[in-house]
Amino acid sequence: MKNTDLIFGLMASLGKEEYAIADLLYLIQPFHVSETSLRTNLSRMSQRKWVQSRRQGKTVFYSFSPKGRSISINVAKSFRILDWTGWNDTWWGVLFSVPELQKEARYRIRVKLASYRFASLYAGTWIRPFHKAEHMETHLQKIAENPHCKMIRFQCSGAITKKDVVRLWKLTDIHREFKEALTVLSQSSKKLSTLAPERAFVEGMHTSSRIVDILFKDPLLPDCFLPSGWKGRELKQRFKEYNRIVQSQSKPFWVKIFQE
């Protein structure tokens, strides 16, 4: 786990509105991250507009910026189960043809679409089942406003088959990772009860980082496209239970930062 990911994860998992630099210094100690590295990574996160800071006297406080909150919310969607009841075969489509000289812009579009669980049907044509609760028109507003892009909604009357979806979103590989993640959770859960609060916190952060990376690959698709015995729902439920155990076991360590 990169230090930047660790710091972001610490801020997101504990849910404090803002963190004094002393809070973050305290939290990173068990991970053997130096103060210099913390400050360097916070500076990078500020440059990327993931966090914002304010100064009160001699104390600096850090919180998520609007961009950082958006990233956190998008990651957190991976823990939910979308209700696709009544889905009527309506899809989002993003069509783009970016000039060859604008390779970086094309790359950014692809990364953005992938982060919101679109898949490439053809070169320059990315798709995703439409679900109104995802508010894609808001998340992809900048892409929709790009003169080289078109964002459409369409119905294809079953022309995109389950076999297509399994291939496009690599569901077989994701399903295998879900099964492996369940094993990781089981093994870590057994260890937690034997650990002191500080070590339980470290174990929880490292394990959660692995599970979050895997869960973020869940494309959140309608059930009709999922492989038989899909483990997504079970993994999310087990991860929720795991986090409750970690929070309880490690609370004597992290609760200090909430005390005035």
PLY file of the C-alpha trace (Angstrom):
ply
format ascii 1.0
element vertex 260
property float x
property float y
property float z
element edge 259
property int vertex1
property int vertex2
end_header
0.00 0.00 0.00
1.46 3.36 -1.06
1.72 6.03 1.63
-0.66 8.26 -0.32
-3.25 5.47 -0.37
-2.69 4.85 3.34
-3.26 8.50 4.26
-6.33 8.73 2.04
-7.66 5.49 3.53
-7.07 6.63 7.09
-8.99 9.85 6.49
-11.84 8.06 4.73
-12.19 5.12 7.13
-12.40 7.11 10.36
-14.79 9.70 8.95
-13.53 12.72 10.88
-14.48 15.99 9.22
-10.92 17.29 9.33
-7.63 16.07 10.75
-5.03 18.14 12.55
-1.50 17.30 11.45
-1.01 15.85 14.96
-3.91 13.44 14.33
-2.30 12.13 11.16
1.14 11.89 12.76
-0.37 9.78 15.53
-2.26 7.51 13.11
0.69 6.79 10.81
3.11 5.81 13.61
2.21 2.09 13.59
2.82 2.00 9.82
6.41 3.31 10.19
5.73 6.35 8.01
7.96 9.30 8.85
6.76 12.84 9.44
8.70 13.94 6.34
6.93 11.35 4.21
3.54 12.34 5.66
4.07 16.00 4.82
5.43 15.19 1.36
2.44 13.02 0.55
-0.04 15.57 1.90
1.59 18.13 -0.37
1.16 15.80 -3.37
-2.44 15.15 -2.43
-3.04 18.91 -2.23
-1.47 19.40 -5.67
-3.82 16.73 -7.05
-6.69 18.53 -5.31
-7.56 15.46 -3.23
-7.25 17.33 0.08
-7.43 20.91 1.22
-5.87 22.54 4.27
-6.51 25.42 6.61
-4.40 26.96 9.33
-5.64 27.88 12.79
-2.86 29.51 14.75
0.10 27.15 14.49
-2.05 24.12 13.65
-2.76 22.93 10.12
-5.94 20.95 9.47
-6.56 18.68 6.46
-9.86 17.59 4.95
-11.07 16.15 1.68
-11.55 18.63 -1.14
-14.66 18.32 -3.35
-12.58 16.17 -5.72
-11.35 14.02 -2.84
-14.90 13.54 -1.54
-16.01 12.58 -5.04
-13.26 9.94 -5.23
-14.18 8.64 -1.78
-17.87 8.44 -2.69
-17.10 6.62 -5.94
-14.98 4.06 -4.09
-17.68 3.66 -1.43
-20.20 2.78 -4.17
-18.30 -0.49 -4.53
-19.58 -1.51 -1.08
-23.22 -1.10 -2.09
-25.55 -3.38 -4.00
-27.46 -1.60 -6.76
-31.09 -2.59 -7.18
-31.60 -3.30 -10.89
-35.21 -4.44 -10.51
-37.18 -3.40 -13.58
-34.12 -2.50 -15.63
-35.36 -2.04 -19.20
-32.22 -2.64 -21.28
-31.31 1.07 -21.33
-27.62 1.93 -21.60
-25.30 4.89 -21.38
-23.03 5.33 -24.35
-20.04 7.65 -24.57
-18.79 8.20 -28.11
-15.54 10.05 -28.64
-13.06 10.69 -31.42
-10.14 12.71 -30.09
-7.50 13.98 -32.56
-4.24 12.02 -32.63
-2.35 15.05 -31.34
-4.43 15.02 -28.14
-3.37 11.59 -26.86
-3.25 12.75 -23.24
-6.84 14.04 -23.42
-7.97 10.72 -24.90
-6.17 8.83 -22.12
-7.86 10.97 -19.43
-11.28 10.25 -20.95
-10.63 6.52 -20.89
-9.40 6.59 -17.28
-12.43 8.60 -16.20
-14.86 6.23 -17.94
-13.14 3.16 -16.48
-13.31 4.65 -12.98
-17.09 4.94 -13.39
-17.30 1.31 -14.57
-17.80 1.86 -18.30
-16.37 -0.73 -20.69
-15.08 -0.31 -24.23
-17.45 -1.90 -26.73
-15.47 -0.57 -29.69
-12.66 1.96 -30.10
-14.18 5.28 -29.06
-17.44 3.66 -27.91
-17.84 2.95 -24.18
-21.01 1.66 -22.57
-22.64 1.02 -19.22
-26.16 -0.04 -18.16
-28.21 3.01 -17.21
-29.24 3.38 -13.56
-30.70 6.73 -12.52
-29.25 6.49 -9.00
-25.70 6.66 -10.38
-26.15 10.24 -11.74
-23.67 9.68 -14.54
-24.73 12.86 -16.29
-23.32 14.77 -13.29
-20.14 12.73 -12.80
-19.29 12.82 -16.51
-20.39 16.39 -17.17
-16.95 17.52 -18.35
-16.75 14.60 -20.78
-20.23 15.39 -22.09
-19.17 19.01 -22.68
-16.04 17.99 -24.61
-16.55 18.86 -28.32
-15.01 15.52 -29.29
-17.45 13.48 -27.16
-21.13 12.56 -27.22
-22.96 11.08 -24.24
-26.14 9.23 -25.17
-28.76 6.90 -23.71
-30.06 4.09 -25.84
-31.90 0.77 -25.82
-30.48 -2.18 -27.75
-33.18 -4.83 -27.19
-30.85 -7.58 -26.02
-28.19 -7.02 -28.68
-25.57 -6.92 -25.90
-25.61 -10.44 -24.50
-24.49 -11.92 -21.20
-21.50 -13.44 -23.00
-20.54 -9.97 -24.27
-20.83 -8.46 -20.79
-18.77 -11.21 -19.15
-16.02 -10.56 -21.69
-16.18 -6.75 -21.71
-16.08 -6.37 -17.91
-13.80 -9.41 -17.35
-16.33 -10.86 -14.91
-14.69 -14.29 -14.75
-11.44 -12.79 -13.45
-13.28 -10.51 -11.02
-15.32 -13.42 -9.68
-12.13 -15.36 -8.99
-10.70 -12.37 -7.10
-13.90 -12.09 -5.06
-13.48 -15.70 -3.92
-9.85 -15.04 -2.98
-10.91 -11.91 -1.08
-13.38 -13.92 1.00
-10.50 -16.18 2.05
-8.38 -13.15 2.98
-11.20 -11.75 5.12
-11.69 -15.06 6.88
-7.99 -15.37 7.71
-7.70 -11.78 8.91
-10.85 -12.04 11.05
-9.32 -14.94 12.96
-6.20 -12.89 13.69
-8.00 -9.78 14.94
-9.16 -11.22 18.26
-5.54 -12.00 19.21
-4.19 -8.50 18.48
-3.78 -5.43 20.63
-5.81 -2.38 19.47
-2.92 -0.74 17.62
-2.00 -3.93 15.78
-5.66 -4.62 15.01
-5.83 -1.17 13.43
-2.81 -1.93 11.24
-4.15 -5.35 10.27
-7.52 -3.82 9.43
-6.05 -1.08 7.26
-3.81 -3.42 5.28
-6.56 -5.99 4.75
-9.18 -3.37 3.92
-6.88 -1.81 1.35
-6.64 -5.16 -0.45
-10.39 -5.73 -0.31
-11.24 -2.19 -1.44
-8.98 -2.59 -4.49
-10.83 -5.80 -5.38
-14.30 -4.46 -4.67
-13.63 -1.41 -6.80
-13.44 -3.77 -9.77
-17.09 -4.73 -9.26
-18.85 -3.18 -12.28
-22.20 -3.13 -10.40
-24.14 -4.70 -13.25
-27.70 -6.06 -13.50
-28.04 -9.58 -12.10
-28.99 -10.97 -15.52
-25.38 -10.49 -16.69
-23.57 -11.95 -13.66
-21.92 -15.39 -13.63
-23.63 -18.16 -11.67
-22.88 -18.01 -7.94
-21.57 -14.44 -8.15
-19.82 -13.64 -4.83
-20.20 -9.87 -4.95
-23.08 -9.65 -2.49
-21.48 -12.06 -0.02
-18.13 -10.24 -0.16
-19.76 -6.88 0.55
-21.70 -8.24 3.50
-18.64 -9.97 4.92
-16.51 -6.85 4.44
-19.09 -4.76 6.29
-19.02 -7.21 9.18
-15.22 -7.25 9.11
-15.04 -3.46 9.37
-17.33 -3.51 12.39
-14.98 -5.97 14.11
-11.92 -3.87 13.21
-13.55 -0.69 14.48
-14.47 -2.32 17.78
-11.13 -4.07 18.30
-9.01 -1.06 17.39
-11.12 1.72 18.94
-8.91 2.19 22.04
-6.13 3.19 19.65
-7.84 5.59 17.21
-10.46 7.11 19.53
-7.75 9.42 20.88
-7.97 11.69 17.83
-11.68 12.36 18.52
-11.01 13.50 22.09
-10.58 17.18 22.67
0 1
1 2
2 3
3 4
4 5
5 6
6 7
7 8
8 9
9 10
10 11
11 12
12 13
13 14
14 15
15 16
16 17
17 18
18 19
19 20
20 21
21 22
22 23
23 24
24 25
25 26
26 27
27 28
28 29
29 30
30 31
31 32
32 33
33 34
34 35
35 36
36 37
37 38
38 39
39 40
40 41
41 42
42 43
43 44
44 45
45 46
46 47
47 48
48 49
49 50
50 51
51 52
52 53
53 54
54 55
55 56
56 57
57 58
58 59
59 60
60 61
61 62
62 63
63 64
64 65
65 66
66 67
67 68
68 69
69 70
70 71
71 72
72 73
73 74
74 75
75 76
76 77
77 78
78 79
79 80
80 81
81 82
82 83
83 84
84 85
85 86
86 87
87 88
88 89
89 90
90 91
91 92
92 93
93 94
94 95
95 96
96 97
97 98
98 99
99 100
100 101
101 102
102 103
103 104
104 105
105 106
106 107
107 108
108 109
109 110
110 111
111 112
112 113
113 114
114 115
115 116
116 117
117 118
118 119
119 120
120 121
121 122
122 123
123 124
124 125
125 126
126 127
127 128
128 129
129 130
130 131
131 132
132 133
133 134
134 135
135 136
136 137
137 138
138 139
139 140
140 141
141 142
142 143
143 144
144 145
145 146
146 147
147 148
148 149
149 150
150 151
151 152
152 153
153 154
154 155
155 156
156 157
157 158
158 159
159 160
160 161
161 162
162 163
163 164
164 165
165 166
166 167
167 168
168 169
169 170
170 171
171 172
172 173
173 174
174 175
175 176
176 177
177 178
178 179
179 180
180 181
181 182
182 183
183 184
184 185
185 186
186 187
187 188
188 189
189 190
190 191
191 192
192 193
193 194
194 195
195 196
196 197
197 198
198 199
199 200
200 201
201 202
202 203
203 204
204 205
205 206
206 207
207 208
208 209
209 210
210 211
211 212
212 213
213 214
214 215
215 216
216 217
217 218
218 219
219 220
220 221
221 222
222 223
223 224
224 225
225 226
226 227
227 228
228 229
229 230
230 231
231 232
232 233
233 234
234 235
235 236
236 237
237 238
238 239
239 240
240 241
241 242
242 243
243 244
244 245
245 246
246 247
247 248
248 249
249 250
250 251
251 252
252 253
253 254
254 255
255 256
256 257
257 258
258 259
